Amino acid sequence: MTITYELGNSLYMNMTNRCTNNCLFCIRNISDGVGSGTNLWLEQEPSIDEVLEDIQRWDIARYKEFVFCGFGEPMMRAYDIIEICKTLKEKYCLPIRINTNGHANLICGRDITPQLHGLVDAVSISMNAGDRYAYQAICRSIYGEAAFEAMLDFAVKCKEHVPKVVLTVVSSISGEDLRSCKEIAQSIGAGFRVRYHVKKSA
């Protein structure tokens, strides 16, 4: 069972396989993991202690950051992530990033962004569409069309507590949609990045 894995010069934490979206472009539809031979399907969700123990098997000096990103939406376990971040900040001098779909406040039923203050250095939020209708058509959220506005609201609230907030889109969306997403990101003062869309090999 892969709890932590390296990708580039970052150490990633695979917290859950649960997700509030069922995105058409999700890599889980075509692969068991990322990189070479890394299977990210979990037999069970690791405990806080198991995650911290697994981190210790790596040479942390090799990495530039910790990243919460695996085969699921990490903020399904928002409170556990916060506790892990507290320990990581005490033990190491590395920045911490969360890759998320931005549904944390919907998942928790409250605004949890203040609890990220001083713990999380960057949040990368999957946007992928310029309006609620396109978003739901692509991401198929359990929250329906409300998910899009909640995602943007989460981004705005994160900016009050997290130094770097970036909205991202997959490269497969149209040029018009890409421009629309970029304008929205700029309007809320967030960064913007295009992610490469991994497609199934022929």
Disulfide bonds with the S-S distance in Angstrom:
none
